[in-house]
């Protein structure tokens, strides 16, 4: 009972901590349909209908919240632990059963799929029940007795349920059938062979007969499904081994832990072969080997879940190895004690083995529950973000219909949602026609790219949008790639210029369209996207590393928007004399304070970061510049305050300081926004971004002080910066209640600063209370 409570606790922990992902959304959408519709729709899918029927009934009782829909798998996962105990007990004794249950309760592989609204935990449960029934049917200890009716019924029922749950379950059924053949061979000289053979044959045929109505559908779907891409056998074997031992949410498993688990599994297999009857040993080994072989033969990361049905056999092997030393005791041989003379040695070794199992599981479980990089696709975060930034004049594009169900589960925004392509293979003319209509009727398009290699292998959708809209950049929401585009607006002809960058490239024209009612009026609001067209030519071939940068800078020279991209024609293909037209969207960061801003553009080497100098500047530009200024524009106060979810807070807090609240902050060496923990260099600036929200109309024009001090001497700062709370000339008394302000500061590290860890302190001048400690930085 304690082991089952442990299994329940681990499988229920943070059950709604991660978002549902695409396949889970499909499960819910199917389960919401009627039973007949579920059968009709799964007939066109790669999974049979039983799980969806059961989930349909489960949702009628428990609801369709995240915890409710996942709890069916939790229930199956806990029952799987119980059946693993019963299987180990019936085959090898109570102690082996208990140890196998402990291994199953802590198995990261089982925990992962016990928290997913899919059929894999249920399929593994049917597999364990099938093997348990097979062990009773193939009982060598009582060869003359007919198979018990209960065991036969359980065998036929679990096999049939398994086939109607997942097509890969056939591997478990094949293992059980082959185990029966081993049993028949082992008992071939004993009475009743014909009766046993007839019982074995009936046990195999009955599930097949019960599955016959669905067999043509299964055959059609399995023979028309895309074949997996070939993979290196060594890489495939290593991935299969790591997944079986530590689950799918681990990419850097400890080699020592993997080796230790391998030794235990090998010892368990040796003991199994040496001490168990052939039928029992063959049954366990086949239930391990056939699913592993199937996964290797069809190797693809998405198919690693096929291994879950082998997990009970894996736990039995570990348990056999752990239980082996428990029988050690003093033995007298010829009047002398044997080498095994410590009565507690066996138990000590077994305890150490259990600690090894728990320790090996601890790292993967901690990573699974706590590492965002290993989380499932974050559709909940995606929907929350798009609710904050999208409006009815925008559109959301899901690049595969498989995203629609899970996105719709979360999304409650006002922007229309379109899933493209409509079918596989993609129909190019109809897809382009839909894209044209989408672009014509939208202000901005937010495109979520997921599994694009399968839904759109030629990249038609993304390529068309990049060629016809103004891409403003990408962001990752969990494992989902979200790109934003602005629909083109008429803004007149390009302004001709003749500005040389480096030795070969000329900027010959540009045009900026602003997002307001008049595209030529240089006004924007935070969250807007400016549309910039750039016309280039070159006198000589360029390096493949040449990149374009486009930036919006505030009055203090801080970035409020940036877009980096390769030229529209890749540099190696860019012929001398060929005109190239770039279309770039320039996003203005949410929370940007009102004020005058500049737009600059230039080129740089992607490998070194070195910018090309402006060798032939335009009138008014200083010689030696490394960027071209395209003009100025004014940022206005937004008509609607930004939502906190749109800010991309790396360090979210909620601290009230007078009439302001600090919502979050970021800090990084200047130029290292995407690698914020890069160590600082003496003499370089530390960039700090603060996100304020006015709780009410501020009565004081707050000043903010940021200080940098050694962690062991926080009251002895080596650098300090004091600026208005907005970071620029936007007095706090002008802020409106609810307004969010993104303030930027530079703290310059003195050249003589000693290496070490430094604390960052924030204080509002005139504010009460202790200064706030921000995340520390390292100076090298």
Protein Blocks (a to p, Z undefined) as FASTA:
>chain_A
ZZmmmmmmmmmgokllpccdfklmmmmmmmmpcfklmmmmmmmmcbdfklmmmmmmmmmm
nopafklmmmmmmmmmmmmmmmmmmmmmmmnojklmmmmmmmmmmmmklmmmmmcccfkl
mmmmmmmmmmmmmmmmmgmklmmbccdfklmmmmmmmmmmmmmmomklmmmmmmmmmmmm
mmmmmmmmpghklmmmmmmmmmmmmmmmmmmmmmmmmmmmmmmgccdddddfklmmmmmm
mmmmnojkbcbbcfklmmmmmmmmmmmmmmmmmmmcfklmmmmmmmmmmmmmmmmmmgcf
klmmmmmmmmmmmmmmmmmmmmmmmmgccddeehiacfblcfklmmmmmmmmmmmmmmmm
mmmmmmmmmmmklpccdfklmmmmmmmmpcfkbccddfbfklmmmmmmmpccfbdcdddd
fbdcddfklmmmmmmmmmmmpcbdcdddehklmmmmnommmmmmmmmmccebdcdehjac
cddddddddebjaddddddehjlbccfbdcdddfbfblklccddehiacddddddddfbd
cdfkbccddddddfkopafbdcddddfbafklmcghiacdddddddddehiacddddddd
ddddfklopacddfbccehiaghiabdcfbdcdddddfbdcdfklnopabdcdddehjac
cfbdcdddehilmlmmbccdehiacddddddddfbdcfbdcddddddddfklmmlcfbdc
dddfklpacdfklpcghiacdddddddddfklccdddddddddehiacjdddddddddZZ
